């Protein structure tokens, strides 16, 4: 009985094993399938048509507002009724759409203009980036960054720049920005790149980076600072004092009609007109539509234009645009394209026209160079200078050797007899050599032991990073230049 039971058990085990193997073979032969997640229901045709209908109604309403304001602009300059009408339109502006404000797509730059991308180099020294902890560094980070969290790219770029290896500095900073893994230190790296392009005079790359910066941080980029010109050369330049013009400021909205009427009146009595946009702080579709129509009229009249801050205005316009999002009207897109044509920036025009084509599903407009003469100029009377000298004790453009450091330390010692703290203006300072920074640290540490306080003001971000790496900020006060 036990024997038969034993054989019976073996037979059952063999049968079970055979069934299991057969099941495994079927599993291998049959491709593994997982239940697909439930797909979100596609929007119905009716809902899409309703959405498009609503967008068209809003666009038509905005266009009617622009037309209504323009019809009033044919009358006498600065009519009280016109100003009141503009205020009424501004007050009746529809509420913003529920869609979140989008960031512009980063425009592609020509391959010839783009610097090569290299992997970040290994850190060449062990320093700190404690400048990111200071409230005076202007980096506007939401929280303190510990030394261990600070990226080595800041130390690396600072030392390369101190040794006058500007090409390598650009590669390192661009590579770090493209990797986009800088965390809270991102703004510090961007500002170092801005200063590098400013110091080396690379306006083209400065403008390209300005667009990327405005998109990423949703704020205005640093302003380009033109080299100081001699008074005679400045007077012989554009002759702006003799050219009639209009300075726009504040918001570019329905309230801009007064300035636009003034521009039209001046255009009737002059062959050249100066338009200043540097002080515009924000834009909206109605203001863009009004300015667009006036610019077109000025061009048709054959008037020569002098434009101030026009490229900066394009950055503010881009900040309210998003590819694929249709707002109240096409006016901001069309104004952007119009200004890029006036500035003869064909590459940027083509990039923006493609985005416009994708957004509104229309054929991209062709680039047409301005027929009349258009000159760009610098705002010669800024409302608030980016940086001003803070002391009669200033540094030269470069501090490069032991002799320079010895002279500087001797000046500080003499100056400190009557001035403590010693405030040194670094507005003209561009670079401090690495070895000179080490000697400066030794000398300033000795002065600090004698209770002589030293402050470096208007430091650029590249030199400030070097001072942090070398530990100079532990013995002196460092105040960054305002961009």
PEDAQUI-V343129 format. One record per residue. RES is the residue in three letters. OMEGA is omega as a letter, one per 30 degrees, with the letter a starting at -180 (999 if undefined). D_FIRST is the distance of its C-alpha to the first C-alpha in whole Angstrom. Layout:
res={RES;RES}
omega={OMEGA;OMEGA}
d_first={D_FIRST;D_FIRST}
This chain:
res={UNK;UNK;UNK;UNK;UNK;UNK;UNK;UNK;UNK;UNK;UNK;UNK;UNK;UNK;UNK;UNK;UNK;UNK;UNK;UNK;UNK;UNK;UNK;UNK;UNK;UNK;UNK;UNK;UNK;UNK;UNK;UNK;UNK;UNK;UNK;UNK;UNK;UNK;UNK;UNK;UNK;UNK;UNK;UNK;UNK;UNK;UNK;UNK;UNK;UNK;UNK;UNK;UNK;UNK;UNK;UNK;UNK;UNK;UNK;UNK;UNK;UNK;UNK;UNK;UNK;UNK;UNK;UNK;UNK;UNK;UNK;UNK;UNK;UNK;UNK;UNK;UNK;UNK;UNK;UNK;UNK;UNK;UNK;UNK;UNK;UNK;UNK;UNK;UNK;UNK;UNK;UNK;UNK;UNK;UNK;UNK;UNK;UNK;UNK;UNK;UNK;UNK;UNK;UNK;UNK;UNK;UNK;UNK;UNK;UNK;UNK;UNK;UNK;UNK;UNK;UNK;UNK;UNK;UNK;UNK;UNK;UNK;UNK;UNK;UNK;UNK;UNK;UNK;UNK;UNK;UNK;UNK;UNK;UNK;UNK;UNK;UNK;UNK;UNK;UNK;UNK;UNK;UNK;UNK;UNK;UNK;UNK;UNK;UNK;UNK;UNK;UNK;UNK;UNK;UNK;UNK;UNK;UNK;UNK;UNK;UNK;UNK;UNK;UNK;UNK;UNK;UNK;UNK;UNK;UNK;UNK;UNK;UNK;UNK;UNK;UNK;UNK;UNK;UNK;UNK;UNK;UNK;UNK;UNK;UNK;UNK;UNK;UNK;UNK;UNK;UNK;UNK;UNK;UNK;UNK;UNK;UNK;UNK;UNK;UNK;UNK;UNK;UNK;UNK;UNK;UNK;UNK;UNK;UNK;UNK;UNK;UNK;UNK;UNK;UNK;UNK;UNK;UNK;UNK;UNK;UNK;UNK;UNK;UNK;UNK;UNK;UNK;UNK;UNK;UNK;UNK;UNK;UNK;UNK;UNK;UNK;UNK;UNK;UNK;UNK;UNK;UNK;UNK;UNK;UNK;UNK;UNK;UNK;UNK;UNK;UNK;UNK;UNK;UNK;UNK;UNK;UNK;UNK;UNK;UNK;UNK;UNK;UNK;UNK;UNK;UNK;UNK;UNK;UNK;UNK;UNK;UNK;UNK;UNK;UNK;UNK;UNK;UNK;UNK;UNK;UNK;UNK;UNK;UNK;UNK;UNK;UNK;UNK;UNK;UNK;UNK;UNK;UNK;UNK;UNK;UNK;UNK;UNK;UNK;UNK;UNK;UNK;UNK;UNK;UNK;UNK;UNK;UNK;UNK;UNK;UNK;UNK;UNK;UNK;UNK;UNK;UNK;UNK;UNK;UNK;UNK;UNK;UNK;UNK;UNK;UNK;UNK;UNK;UNK;UNK;UNK;UNK;UNK;UNK;UNK;UNK;UNK;UNK;UNK;UNK;UNK;UNK;UNK;UNK;UNK;UNK;UNK;UNK;UNK;UNK;UNK;UNK;UNK;UNK;UNK;UNK;UNK;UNK;UNK;UNK;UNK;UNK;UNK;UNK;UNK;UNK;UNK;UNK;UNK;UNK;UNK;UNK;UNK;UNK;UNK;UNK;UNK;UNK;UNK;UNK;UNK;UNK;UNK;UNK;UNK;UNK;UNK;UNK;UNK;UNK;UNK;UNK;UNK;UNK;UNK;UNK;UNK;UNK;UNK;UNK;UNK;UNK;UNK;UNK;UNK;UNK;UNK;UNK;UNK;UNK;UNK;UNK;UNK;UNK;UNK;UNK;UNK;UNK;UNK;UNK;UNK;UNK;UNK;UNK;UNK;UNK;UNK;UNK;UNK;UNK;UNK;UNK;UNK;UNK;UNK;UNK;UNK;UNK;UNK;UNK;UNK;UNK;UNK;UNK;UNK;UNK;UNK;UNK;UNK;UNK;UNK;UNK;UNK;UNK;UNK;UNK;UNK;UNK;UNK;UNK;UNK;UNK;UNK;UNK;UNK;UNK;UNK;UNK;UNK;UNK;UNK;UNK;UNK;UNK;UNK;UNK;UNK;UNK;UNK;UNK;UNK;UNK;UNK}
omega={l;a;l;l;a;l;l;l;l;a;l;l;l;l;l;l;l;l;l;l;l;l;l;l;l;l;l;a;a;a;a;l;l;l;a;l;a;a;l;a;l;l;a;l;a;a;l;l;l;l;l;l;l;l;l;l;l;l;l;l;l;l;l;l;l;l;a;l;a;l;l;a;a;a;a;a;l;l;l;a;l;a;l;l;l;l;l;l;l;a;a;a;a;l;a;l;a;a;a;l;a;l;a;l;a;a;l;l;l;a;a;a;a;l;l;a;l;l;l;l;l;a;a;l;l;l;l;l;a;l;l;a;a;l;a;a;l;a;l;l;a;a;a;l;l;a;a;a;a;a;l;a;a;l;a;a;a;a;l;a;l;l;l;l;a;a;l;l;l;l;a;a;l;l;l;l;a;l;l;l;a;a;a;a;a;a;l;a;l;a;l;l;l;a;l;l;l;a;a;l;a;a;a;l;l;a;l;a;l;l;l;a;l;l;a;a;l;l;a;l;l;a;l;a;l;l;a;a;l;a;a;l;a;a;a;a;a;a;a;a;a;a;l;a;l;l;l;l;l;a;l;a;a;a;a;a;a;l;a;l;l;l;l;l;l;a;l;a;a;l;l;a;l;l;a;a;a;a;l;a;a;a;l;a;a;l;l;l;l;l;l;a;l;l;l;l;l;l;a;l;a;a;l;a;l;a;l;l;a;a;l;l;l;l;l;l;l;a;a;a;l;a;l;a;l;a;a;a;l;a;l;l;a;l;l;a;a;a;l;l;l;l;l;l;a;a;l;l;a;l;a;a;l;l;l;l;l;a;a;l;l;l;a;l;a;l;l;l;a;a;l;a;l;a;l;a;a;l;a;a;a;a;a;a;a;l;l;l;a;a;l;l;a;l;l;a;a;l;a;a;a;l;l;a;l;l;a;a;l;l;a;a;l;a;a;l;a;a;l;g;l;a;a;l;a;a;a;a;l;a;l;l;a;a;l;l;l;l;l;l;a;a;a;l;l;l;l;l;l;l;l;a;a;l;l;a;l;l;l;a;l;l;l;l;l;l;l;l;a;a;a;a;l;a;l;l;a;l;a;l;l;a;999}
d_first={0;4;5;5;6;9;10;11;12;15;15;17;18;20;21;22;24;26;27;29;30;32;33;35;36;38;39;41;42;43;46;46;48;49;50;54;56;58;61;65;66;69;73;74;77;79;78;79;82;83;83;85;88;88;88;91;93;93;94;97;98;98;100;103;103;104;107;108;109;110;113;114;115;117;120;122;120;119;119;118;116;114;113;112;110;108;108;106;104;103;102;100;98;95;92;90;86;83;82;82;85;84;84;86;84;85;88;87;90;91;89;93;93;90;89;86;83;82;79;81;82;80;82;85;86;84;86;86;86;88;90;88;88;91;93;96;93;94;90;89;86;84;83;83;82;80;81;78;77;81;80;81;83;86;87;86;89;91;91;92;94;96;96;98;95;95;93;90;90;90;87;85;86;86;82;81;82;81;77;78;76;79;78;81;83;83;87;88;87;89;92;92;92;95;97;96;97;100;101;101;103;100;100;98;95;96;96;93;91;93;92;88;89;90;87;85;86;88;91;95;95;97;101;102;105;108;110;113;116;120;122;124;121;119;122;123;119;118;121;119;122;124;121;121;117;115;112;109;107;105;102;103;103;105;107;108;111;114;113;112;116;117;116;117;121;121;120;123;125;124;122;120;117;115;112;110;106;106;106;103;100;98;98;97;97;100;102;101;102;106;106;104;107;110;109;109;112;114;112;114;117;117;117;116;114;113;110;109;105;104;101;100;100;98;95;96;95;92;91;91;89;86;84;83;84;87;90;93;95;95;98;96;95;98;100;98;98;102;102;100;103;106;105;104;100;99;95;95;96;94;91;92;92;89;88;90;89;85;86;88;87;90;92;93;97;99;100;104;106;109;112;114;114;112;112;110;111;110;110;113;114;110;110;108;108;105;106;109;111;110;113;115;113;111;109;110;107;106;106;105;106;107;110;109;107;110;113;110;110;113;114;112;113;117;116;114;117;118;114;111;109;110;109;108;108;106;107;108;105;103;101;101;100;97;99;102;99;98;102;102;99;101;104;103;101;104;106;104;104;108;107;108;106;105;104;103;104;103;101;99;95;95;97;95;92;93;95;92;90;93;93;96;95;95;98;100;100;99;99;98;101;100;99}
